[in-house]
């Protein structure tokens, strides 16, 4: 582990990465695989910040985009995510089709990361920040809807606290957001785009 290094991870990118290579039959299996993958990605860092989208906003640009993608069809049934929740036929695409399920999943995974990760973890969901270690995290940075924007705000906060920051995201929208904040990010901040380590 490197001292004063922070890995910022877009939480749903890791969900997409995980579900593209693994068939998952229930949420307990999901949480075990997710925590192991985060532990693996973050083992070289003194801190990891896992940032999730806020799926709790009913009227938002992001929700309008989700509605457009559904093609005017009614939203799919949402699941309450807990250990025993089954994922029918391991079909995570159908399971994750509902914003309600994604909201429940992000709360579930964030809590599991706090409980089970062996590393210093900070998670951001909805309008809250949790940590498995005592740390000064500005709560105001958690009011954004999209993880893209929120991740950059966390990167700036970590850089100002003296951390070297690595931003991990598959979403190309993060790059222009990071470029906008270059003056606030230290010179050693970097981005990783893709699914590799």
N, C-alpha and C positions, 0 to 999 in steps of 0.2 A: 504494500500500500504506500502511495506517495503522500507525504504530508501536504496539507493545504491544497488538495485537488478535489474538484467537484465535477461529477458527471450529471448533466441534466438530461433526462430521458422523457420523451413523450410517451405516456403510459399506454395509449391505445395502439401506438406503433408496435410495441412489444406484443400486445394481444394479437395483432395482425400477423406478425412474424411467427408467433407460436402456433396459431391456428392454421397457418399455411403449411406447416410441416408435421403437425401432430393431430391425430384424431382424439378428441376428448369426450368422455361419456358423462361426466358429472362435474360440478363446480369444485368439489374437493380436489379432484385430479387437476382441474384447471389451476387452482391456487397453488398446489405443489409445484407444477411445472413453471408457473409464472414466477414464483418466489425464487426457484432455482435458477431461472434464466436471468433475473435481475441480479441475484448474488454473483453469477458468473460474469456478467457485464461490468459490474461495479467493484469487483474485488481489488482492482488496482488503485482505487480512489479512496480518499478519506471520508467522502460524503457523496451520496447520490440523492438527487431530487427527482422524484417521479411525478410528473405533471399530467393530470387527466383533464379532458374536456369537461365542461359543465353541461350535462344533459338535462338539467332541471329547468332551464329557461323555456317557457312555453311560447313566448313571442320573441323571436330573434331572427336575424339573418340566417344563422346556421340552421335553425328549425325550418325556415322557409326552403332552404336548400334540400334538407332531408325530405320535406314534403314533395318537392319537385321531383326528386329521385324516385319517389314511390309512384309517380305518374298519376296522381290523383286517387290512388287506392287508399282505402282506410289503413291506418297504422296497424301493424301486426300486434298480436297479444304480447304483453310484457310479462316477464318472469321476475319473481322476487328471488334474488340470488343468495343462496346459503349452501353450506357443505353438501346437503343431500339433493340439491336441485339437479335433475337429470337433463342432459343435452341429448334430445331424441336423435338416435342413429348417429351420434357424434357430429351432427350437422351444425357447426358453429355459425355458418352464414345465416341460417334461419333463426337460430338462437339470438344472434346479435342484430337482427333486423329492426328491433324496437328500441327507440330512445329510452323508454322506461327500463328495459332490461340493461342497456348500457349504463344508465345512471346507477342502477342497483349493483351492477358488476364493478363499476369504478369504486364505489363505497366499500364493497366486499374486498376487492384486491388491495386497496389502500390500507385497510385495516389488517389484512393478512401480512402485508409487507412490514408494517409496524410491529406486529406480534412475532414474526418468524425470521426476519432477515438478520443475519449475523453482522451486518455492516451498519454504519450510521445512515439511516434512511429518513428522508423528509418527503411526505406525500402531500399533494394538493388536490382536493376534490371540491366541487361546488364552491362554497365560499369559506372553506376552512383549510388549515394547514396542520398536519400532524407530524410528529417526529418521535423516533424511538430513543432519542438522546436529548439532553438539554441543549437548546440552540436558540439564538435570537433570529427569528424569521419574521419579517415585516408582514403582519396579517393582511394589510391593504393590497398586497400583490396578488391575492387570491380572488379578486372580484371579477376577473375577466372570464368570458364564456369559452373562448378557444384556448386550447393548450399551446398553440403556436405563440400567441402573444404572451401568455403567462410564462412560458418557458424562458423567453428573452428577459422578462422582468426579473425572474429568479436568477438568471445568469448575471445580470447587472448587479443584483443584490449580493450574490456570492463573490463576484469580482471585487466589489467595493469592500467586502469583508476580508479581502486578501487571498482568495482562492484562485487557482488556475482552473479555468472552466472548459470543459469539453461538452458540447451540445450534440446529443444523439437524436436524430429525427429522420424519418423517411420522407417527410413532407417538405417539398421545395419552397413552400411559403415562408419557412423559418429563415432562410438565407437573407432575403431582403429585409426582414424584420431585424435580424442581427446586424446587418450592414448599417441600418438606421441608427443603431445604438453603439457603433464602433467607438466613438469617443468615451463612452462610459465603461466599455469592456477593456480589460487589460490586454496587452499585446499578445499574451500567450493563450488567449481564448481560441478554441478551434471548433470546427463542426465536423461531425461524421454523418454522412447521409448514405443509407443503405442498411443492409442487415448484418454485415460483418462486425467483428470486434474492433 
